[in-house]
Each structure stands twice: as C-alpha cells, then as structure tokens.
C-alpha cells in the first residue's frame, strides 16, 4: 500500500511540474564549450536568457570585496561598441530589459524579451559579456551608489544583526562579507581590477547560458553560436575550501541605536552537496517561514514576545547556517532566548506529527511551483542548479526528495544542527 501511495505521489508531482512549467528540457554545447540549457516552453512567446558564472563573492578577498557585483553592474552600463545611451536604446527597441545579479556563489546577467527578437537580444548580450567598457565615470558613480547602500544597511536593525552574525560565523572567509563588499575595499577597486576580474569570471571556461522560452531550438543554437562563440576560454573557476572551526558557542551583545531589540541565533548547517540538505529545508519550514510555524506560533501568537520571527537556511556551496531571527522588545530578550532553547530541544527529541509534516510539504510545493511560473524564473533556477553543481535536472527532482523526507529524517538533522555550538547576536539599546 505504501509503495502504491508513493507511486501516486510521484505521478502527482510530475503532473504538477509539467502543468506549471510545460516545455521540454535539454542542453547542448557551443563550439567554444559554453554549456547551454534550453527549456522550450509553451504558451506566450516570451524568452528569458540568463548568463551565469560561478566566480563571485566566494572567490573574493578582504582586499577586493564587492568586485563581483561592481563588475557585473558596470557590464550593464556600456560596452566598447555601445555607449550607455545607445545600449539603453537598443534594449528598449526590442522591448527587453537587462539586469544583473551577484550572490555568494554566482553572478550574471539576465534579459527577457519577445521570442521573435532572440537574435537581436543575443547580439546585445554577447556584446555586454565580451566588450564591457568599464567607463571611469560610470565606475565612480556606481562605487558611490554601493558605498551609500552599504552605509544604509546600518539603518536597518535586521541587516545590522545579520552582517555582524555572518562576520563572526564565517570568520575570515568570503562569506563573512556582504555581497556589496565593504566601503574600504570598494573605494579602492580600479578599472584594471575590473578588467582582470571580468577576464576570469566571464570566459568560455566558466560561463553557463540558460534559456527558457517558446521558440525553436534551431534559432537558439544558431544565434548563440553566432555571437557567443567569440568568447575565449580562460582560467577555470576553483572553489575555495573554507576552514571554519568553532570550539565554543559565541554570544555578542551590541548597543543599538534602535528602539527595539533584535536577536539572531545561528548554527552550522550542511552545504548544498550534503545529503541532509533537503531534510534541513523541510525542518526550516516546520520551524519558521509561515504563520503556522513553530517559532511564530510559540513566540508571537502564544507568548507575544516578538514583532517578527522567522528561520532561514540559505543554500551554499560551502558550509551554510540555520539561523533564527527575531525582532522584539528589549524587556523580552532573556525570556525569548530561553523559549528558543526550549523549542529547539523539543524539536530534537519529539518527532514532528505526520499531519504537520504533510502540511509543511504542501506549503513547500506550493511556493516552489508558484515561484517558477515565469520564463525568467525558470531560466534562473535551472541555471542556478547547474552552476552550483547540482545539475539543472535536479530542479525537477527536488519535490520528489522533499516528499521522501520522514519525521525521523527531521529529528536526525535537528540533532546534527541544533546540538552543536551556536553564534548569537543580540542588539539591545541598553547593552553595555
């Protein structure tokens, strides 16, 4: 009976994925060995193209922190062939939008447009990747913007707490810094630095192209081959190994300029290549992230201790963290810390109820499918899975792995995560 139920659930998941995304997935290589992932969709003739590189914050140092974001941001401003105005006009003339992104484990570019303009869009994107101008005036302007953004983080109690948490948790590794970098490092980055970083990041040995849209594969392949084959190979990405050792729990109290208080309690958690990561994701959804989660119900609904409460488990190539964060009144700090400890100890000893687990999985599936309704998101997630080493096919298998998670799996990972040393940040206007 269990096997039949499991089979029916798998069929249901496959049906949901096909209904949500449609299309046909495949991959191919360009002549210069750039890998292309192509998801041929149905319906509206809109296409999204994402250019990924694994060279990002994970490869940065204290001296060049923020260079990944600054590089890709300047790439969208102008090229050696197109001034800022001409580039903007060329993009607008095909009704497209060009954007950039940088995170801890990837960086890249994105463009969405009507499928009929695929060839023109490919030409623009290739020019942006191949020939960024790194104009000195644009560089100066963007550096000012980034420094202003970094300074504004200090006006947010949540970001202030998170920045302090990651700095202590990740010690002297690249993950310890904000994606935007630091004021000191960004102010010193030169045009020559950007040229070198671009050469490392956006060469044929590192680039991945992800395409999702309603158009023929022949058009995709011919256009990408025509424009992107010019990109030369180069130094291949190497993932640094983080040596993070924590021999004891750490608590840091910070005197805040805010009226309220804030707490982050974090624990070491597995990286994305670890077999336990799916179980931790499910545990994260049980504890936080929704109105019926354990932390929300216990700390806010029942006890009224928190303004906001949630749990986060970011997926990382290297070691990640499971963190609980809470905005609260300063008078509730001690009681809240005590209750968090009680909730986590209970979570490590009492198995999750089957109905609660079922409801949590339904919640995860709903978010997952709704988040992949657009071609832009589909191109992003398939490419992201590939660039971090899981393989693009895994995005369609993820929900099957979620369905396999048992109450025993959750209690096992809870004991692995929550019984180890923690890092706690407490922002309190009355701290000494």
C-alpha angles and dihedrals in degrees: 000000000000090000091052091049091048090050092050091049090051090051090049092052092048090050092049092050093048092047093048100044109015117183135083127282125216141140137216140175128244118225091263090053098256107151118230124198113200126192110186106206134192132231123027114040097237123130133198125199122194124190112203134190125181090213104101143109090331088069097045128103134208088266097056102025109156096025094119093058094041091050096051092041091055090047089065093052105065144332135213087260100039129045118216090266096047093046091050091048093048090052094046092047091066093041092247135139127217121203139162137216138191128185137160096280105024145020133190155122134281135199130178123190146139110297093238089069096054095118094050092045091050090053092052093047093048090051090051091050097042104037114029110168097209088205112206094226092049089047092053091048094049092047089055090050093050094048089049090051091049091050091049090058087072088064091061116076092203095051091044090054094044093049090052091046095051092045091056097035097050095034110194098347125112092255088067092074131072115257088248089058125221132309092244096050098042093049090057099047111114135198089255090055090054093049091053093045091048091051090054097041105040105041126119091258091063109026122103123188121206119190128184122176151101103278140098121281090228091063091047094050096044094049096044091046091050096052109023099044087080091069108103126224119252147157110342122232116264120197111226118225115235117218101202114170124177117181097177143015115273128210121185123187119202128193103231132204089218126098093228130056130238135202133195119184114184139180135191111268134183125277120242094267092060116104090228097060095095092051090051090051090054091046088051090055091049093052101037147355102074143055093259097046120124096248095046094048096044102039102033110021101037103028103022092222101134141052090200132005132177145143128232134195110177117198112240138174088229129038113319134197139234109218135182115205128191136181110206149145114284091239090063099054100100095042092046093052089050092050093048089054090050093048093050094046090052089047089055095051108031121063118234113258113256093237092050090050091049092049091048092052090050089052092050092048092049094052092044096053096041090050091059101052096108128065088235093060093042092053089047098050096043090049093043092053090051097046094051092050105257095105124243092259090066092072088072092046098048096089090051089057090048089053091053094057111112133197088254091054090054096049090047094054091042089060092047093051109031100040092062132082116297138206115222126189119192120187110194128167087216097048116130 
